[in-house]
Amino acid sequence: MGAILFPIGPYFPGFTLTAALTGAVLGLFLHKRQTVGRIGGAVAVNQLVLSLLLNTLWISVLYGAPYGPLFLTRTVQTAVLIPVQFIVIGIMTKALGRYGKRAIA
């Protein structure tokens, strides 16, 4: 929304691809069953592969920054977001699971 209302530069499709892949990964891992292992796998792929590796690549390409130092600085962000995302998905899974059971009953 911000990019449409207040564009700063040209459109870069890399981040859109990462966002689409994030939705696909979460859907593949969590669609049928939401176990601790599936949530952990979804968070790991999302944060380690998509956010850390792929988004770092997009930032490097977009701004011409060297990949290595950028990767090292983004590991801190990833280390913080892994437990946050795991906890939030776990809480939302429980909350939505209870809501769905009440609506059916």
KOLGU-965510 format. One record per residue (C-alpha): residue number from 1; residue in one letter; x, y, z. Coordinates in steps of 0.5 Angstrom, whole numbers. Layout:
# KOLGU-965510
+-----+------+-------+-------+-------+
:  nr : rest :     x :     y :     z :
+-----+------+-------+-------+-------+
: NUM :    a :     X :     Y :     Z :
...
+-----+------+-------+-------+-------+
This chain:
# KOLGU-965510
+-----+------+-------+-------+-------+
:  nr : rest :     x :     y :     z :
+-----+------+-------+-------+-------+
:   1 :    m :     0 :     0 :     0 :
:   2 :    g :     6 :     5 :     2 :
:   3 :    a :     9 :     3 :    -5 :
:   4 :    i :     3 :     5 :    -9 :
:   5 :    l :     1 :    11 :    -5 :
:   6 :    f :     9 :    14 :    -3 :
:   7 :    p :    13 :    11 :    -8 :
:   8 :    i :    21 :    12 :    -7 :
:   9 :    g :    24 :     8 :   -13 :
:  10 :    p :    22 :     3 :   -18 :
:  11 :    y :    18 :    -3 :   -17 :
:  12 :    f :    23 :    -9 :   -15 :
:  13 :    p :    19 :   -16 :   -16 :
:  14 :    g :    24 :   -20 :   -12 :
:  15 :    f :    21 :   -18 :    -5 :
:  16 :    t :    14 :   -19 :    -8 :
:  17 :    l :    16 :   -26 :   -10 :
:  18 :    t :    19 :   -27 :    -3 :
:  19 :    a :    12 :   -25 :     0 :
:  20 :    a :     9 :   -30 :    -5 :
:  21 :    l :    13 :   -36 :    -3 :
:  22 :    t :    12 :   -34 :     4 :
:  23 :    g :     5 :   -35 :     4 :
:  24 :    a :     6 :   -42 :     0 :
:  25 :    v :    11 :   -45 :     5 :
:  26 :    l :     6 :   -43 :    11 :
:  27 :    g :     0 :   -46 :     7 :
:  28 :    l :     4 :   -52 :     5 :
:  29 :    f :     7 :   -53 :    12 :
:  30 :    l :     0 :   -51 :    16 :
:  31 :    h :    -6 :   -53 :    12 :
:  32 :    k :    -8 :   -60 :    14 :
:  33 :    r :    -4 :   -60 :    21 :
:  34 :    q :    -1 :   -55 :    25 :
:  35 :    t :     4 :   -59 :    30 :
:  36 :    v :    10 :   -56 :    33 :
:  37 :    g :    14 :   -60 :    28 :
:  38 :    r :    10 :   -57 :    22 :
:  39 :    i :    10 :   -50 :    25 :
:  40 :    g :    18 :   -50 :    27 :
:  41 :    g :    19 :   -53 :    19 :
:  42 :    a :    15 :   -47 :    17 :
:  43 :    v :    19 :   -42 :    21 :
:  44 :    a :    25 :   -45 :    19 :
:  45 :    v :    24 :   -45 :    12 :
:  46 :    n :    21 :   -38 :    12 :
:  47 :    q :    26 :   -34 :    16 :
:  48 :    l :    33 :   -38 :    14 :
:  49 :    v :    31 :   -39 :     7 :
:  50 :    l :    27 :   -34 :     5 :
:  51 :    s :    28 :   -28 :     9 :
:  52 :    l :    35 :   -29 :    11 :
:  53 :    l :    38 :   -32 :     4 :
:  54 :    l :    33 :   -29 :    -1 :
:  55 :    n :    31 :   -22 :     2 :
:  56 :    t :    39 :   -21 :     3 :
:  57 :    l :    40 :   -23 :    -4 :
:  58 :    w :    35 :   -18 :    -6 :
:  59 :    i :    37 :   -12 :    -2 :
:  60 :    s :    44 :   -13 :    -4 :
:  61 :    v :    42 :   -13 :   -12 :
:  62 :    l :    38 :    -7 :   -11 :
:  63 :    y :    43 :    -3 :    -7 :
:  64 :    g :    49 :    -6 :    -9 :
:  65 :    a :    51 :    -8 :    -2 :
:  66 :    p :    56 :   -13 :    -1 :
:  67 :    y :    52 :   -20 :     0 :
:  68 :    g :    57 :   -22 :     6 :
:  69 :    p :    57 :   -17 :    11 :
:  70 :    l :    49 :   -16 :     9 :
:  71 :    f :    48 :   -23 :    11 :
:  72 :    l :    52 :   -23 :    18 :
:  73 :    t :    48 :   -16 :    20 :
:  74 :    r :    41 :   -20 :    18 :
:  75 :    t :    43 :   -26 :    22 :
:  76 :    v :    41 :   -22 :    28 :
:  77 :    q :    34 :   -20 :    25 :
:  78 :    t :    33 :   -27 :    24 :
:  79 :    a :    35 :   -30 :    31 :
:  80 :    v :    30 :   -25 :    34 :
:  81 :    l :    24 :   -27 :    29 :
:  82 :    i :    25 :   -34 :    29 :
:  83 :    p :    22 :   -35 :    36 :
:  84 :    v :    17 :   -29 :    35 :
:  85 :    q :    14 :   -32 :    29 :
:  86 :    f :    14 :   -39 :    32 :
:  87 :    i :    10 :   -37 :    38 :
:  88 :    v :     5 :   -32 :    34 :
:  89 :    i :     4 :   -38 :    30 :
:  90 :    g :     3 :   -43 :    36 :
:  91 :    i :    -2 :   -38 :    39 :
:  92 :    m :    -6 :   -36 :    33 :
:  93 :    t :    -6 :   -44 :    31 :
:  94 :    k :    -9 :   -45 :    38 :
:  95 :    a :   -14 :   -39 :    38 :
:  96 :    l :   -17 :   -40 :    31 :
:  97 :    g :   -17 :   -48 :    33 :
:  98 :    r :   -22 :   -46 :    39 :
:  99 :    y :   -26 :   -41 :    35 :
: 100 :    g :   -27 :   -46 :    29 :
: 101 :    k :   -29 :   -52 :    34 :
: 102 :    r :   -34 :   -47 :    37 :
: 103 :    a :   -37 :   -45 :    30 :
: 104 :    i :   -38 :   -52 :    28 :
: 105 :    a :   -41 :   -55 :    35 :
+-----+------+-------+-------+-------+
